[in-house]
């Protein structure tokens, strides 16, 4: 199996990313061979290495392409929605995160494999920078207390998201209504003081 006739290099790369996401999720990083991914994609090992230098690089590339993007998808669907509402909405879905095993594989493997750790750090850093900028947007709109550190909020969101990939519903579950109520209260704590006061003022 070499390059497939009539398939562009970009399409071959996408085939490999789809195959990698599938195989890594099913077999884990350690249990996956490059040959397994190439075979699932329908290409040769040489074709795989023409696009990716290593299995570690392919893992993180698959994560970037097919990993969870709850918040980004919600933001794209409703860019004018308050940022804190978006964060709560994304948080509500975390316990049922589909494809969480891909990020879990990257995080766990990164602890013992420097080849995976380097690109995983870059991926996490990119997500952190994006969340930090989103927090700054929320502050500019008056939706987030200016005293809240955007970096700290981004870190908090990452801990929730990455933790949800490791603590799956099979290991521990929580009632949807109780989880939503908790997230709503946490989100309200980040609101500007005058907004919080207005919400809590007796009617």
matplotlib code that plots the C-alpha trace (Angstrom):
import matplotlib.pyplot as plt

x = [0.0, 1.6, 0.0, -3.6, -4.3, -6.5, -6.0, -4.1, -1.4, -3.9, -6.5, -3.8, -2.9, -6.5, -6.9, -3.9, -5.2, -8.6, -7.0, -4.6, -7.5, -9.4, -6.5, -5.0, -8.4, -9.0, -5.5, -3.8, -0.4, 1.8, -0.4, -0.4, 2.2, 2.8, 1.8, -1.6, -2.3, -1.0, -3.0, -6.2, -5.6, -5.0, -1.5, 2.1, 4.4, 6.5, 3.4, 2.8, 6.4, 6.1, 3.6, 4.7, 8.1, 7.1, 4.2, 4.4, 4.0, 1.0, -0.7, -0.7, -1.5, -4.5, -5.5, -5.3, -7.4, -9.9, -9.7, -12.5, -13.5, -16.6, -16.0, -14.7, -17.8, -20.1, -18.4, -18.5, -22.3, -23.0, -20.2, -22.3, -23.2, -21.6, -18.2, -19.1, -22.3, -20.2, -17.8, -20.7, -22.3, -19.0, -18.5, -21.9, -20.9, -17.5, -18.7, -19.9, -17.0, -16.8, -13.2, -11.8, -9.5, -7.3, -6.3, -6.0, -3.5, -1.5, -1.5, -0.6, 2.0, 3.6, 4.5, 6.9, 7.8, 9.6, 8.9, 5.2, 5.7, 7.1, 4.3, 1.7, 3.0, 2.8, -0.8, -1.8, 0.0, -2.0, -5.3, -4.2, -3.4, -6.7, -8.6, -6.6, -7.6, -11.2, -11.1, -9.7, -12.5, -15.0, -13.3, -13.5, -17.2, -17.7, -18.7, -15.7, -14.4, -11.3, -9.7, -9.7, -6.5, -7.2, -4.2, -5.6, -9.0, -7.6, -5.6, -8.8, -10.7, -7.9, -7.9, -11.6, -11.3, -8.3, -9.6, -12.8, -10.8, -9.2, -12.2, -14.7, -18.4, -17.5, -15.2, -17.5, -20.6, -22.6, -26.2, -26.6, -28.7, -26.4, -23.3, -25.0, -26.0, -22.5, -21.0, -23.5, -22.6, -18.9, -19.5, -21.4, -18.5, -16.4, -18.8, -18.1, -19.1, -21.8, -23.4, -23.3, -24.9, -27.7, -28.4, -28.5, -30.5, -33.9, -36.9]
y = [0.0, 3.2, 6.5, 5.8, 6.8, 9.9, 10.9, 14.2, 14.6, 16.6, 13.8, 11.2, 13.3, 13.5, 9.7, 9.2, 11.6, 9.9, 6.5, 7.6, 9.0, 5.7, 3.4, 5.4, 5.6, 1.8, 0.4, 3.2, 4.8, 2.0, -0.7, 1.1, 0.4, 2.8, -0.2, -0.3, 3.3, 3.0, -0.2, 1.4, 4.5, 2.2, 3.5, 2.2, 3.0, 5.1, 7.2, 7.7, 8.8, 11.2, 13.2, 12.5, 12.0, 9.8, 8.1, 10.9, 13.6, 11.7, 11.4, 15.1, 16.0, 13.7, 15.4, 18.8, 17.6, 15.4, 16.1, 17.7, 21.2, 21.8, 25.4, 26.4, 24.8, 26.6, 29.9, 29.4, 28.7, 31.7, 34.2, 36.9, 34.7, 35.8, 34.0, 32.9, 31.3, 29.5, 28.2, 26.9, 25.3, 23.6, 22.5, 20.8, 18.5, 17.5, 14.5, 13.0, 14.1, 11.9, 11.1, 11.9, 8.9, 10.7, 13.5, 11.1, 9.0, 12.1, 13.3, 9.9, 9.1, 12.5, 11.8, 9.1, 9.8, 13.0, 12.6, 12.8, 15.4, 18.1, 18.3, 17.7, 20.8, 22.8, 21.6, 22.4, 25.8, 26.7, 25.8, 27.8, 30.9, 30.6, 30.4, 33.3, 35.5, 34.5, 35.5, 38.9, 39.3, 38.6, 41.2, 43.8, 43.1, 43.5, 39.8, 38.8, 40.5, 42.5, 41.2, 37.7, 36.6, 35.4, 33.0, 31.5, 31.1, 29.4, 27.1, 26.3, 25.5, 23.3, 21.4, 20.7, 19.7, 17.5, 16.0, 15.0, 13.0, 11.0, 10.6, 9.2, 8.4, 4.8, 5.7, 8.3, 10.0, 13.0, 14.0, 16.5, 18.9, 19.0, 19.4, 22.3, 24.0, 23.8, 25.2, 28.0, 29.0, 28.9, 31.0, 33.6, 33.9, 35.2, 37.9, 41.6, 42.5, 45.0, 42.3, 39.8, 42.3, 43.0, 39.3, 38.8, 41.9, 41.2, 41.8]
z = [0.0, -1.1, -2.0, -3.1, -6.7, -7.0, -3.4, -2.6, 0.0, 2.1, 1.9, 2.8, 5.8, 6.9, 6.5, 8.8, 11.4, 11.4, 11.6, 14.4, 16.5, 16.1, 16.8, 19.7, 21.3, 21.0, 21.7, 23.7, 22.8, 24.0, 22.3, 19.0, 16.2, 13.3, 11.1, 12.7, 11.9, 8.3, 7.7, 9.1, 6.8, 3.9, 3.2, 3.6, 6.5, 4.1, 3.2, 6.9, 7.6, 4.6, 6.7, 10.3, 11.8, 14.7, 16.5, 19.1, 16.6, 15.1, 18.5, 19.1, 15.5, 15.8, 19.1, 17.5, 14.5, 16.3, 20.0, 21.9, 20.9, 23.0, 23.8, 20.3, 18.7, 21.1, 20.5, 16.7, 16.9, 19.0, 19.1, 20.9, 23.8, 27.1, 27.6, 31.1, 29.8, 27.2, 29.8, 31.9, 28.8, 27.9, 31.5, 31.5, 28.7, 30.2, 32.1, 28.8, 26.7, 23.6, 22.4, 25.8, 25.6, 23.0, 25.3, 28.2, 26.2, 25.5, 29.1, 30.6, 28.1, 28.4, 32.0, 31.0, 27.4, 26.5, 22.8, 23.6, 26.4, 24.2, 21.6, 24.4, 26.3, 23.1, 22.6, 26.2, 25.9, 22.8, 24.6, 27.6, 25.5, 23.7, 27.0, 28.4, 25.5, 25.8, 29.5, 28.5, 26.0, 28.8, 30.9, 28.1, 27.8, 31.6, 32.0, 34.1, 37.2, 36.3, 39.5, 38.2, 36.5, 32.9, 33.2, 36.4, 34.9, 31.8, 34.1, 36.1, 32.8, 31.7, 34.9, 34.5, 30.9, 31.3, 34.5, 32.8, 30.2, 33.0, 35.4, 33.0, 33.8, 34.1, 37.0, 38.6, 37.6, 38.8, 38.5, 35.5, 37.5, 40.4, 38.2, 36.3, 39.5, 40.8, 37.6, 37.5, 41.1, 40.2, 37.1, 39.1, 41.4, 38.5, 37.6, 38.4, 41.9, 40.9, 38.6, 41.4, 43.8, 41.3, 41.0, 44.8, 45.6, 47.1, 44.8]

ax = plt.figure().add_subplot(projection="3d")
ax.plot(x, y, z, "-o")
ax.set_aspect("equal")
plt.show()
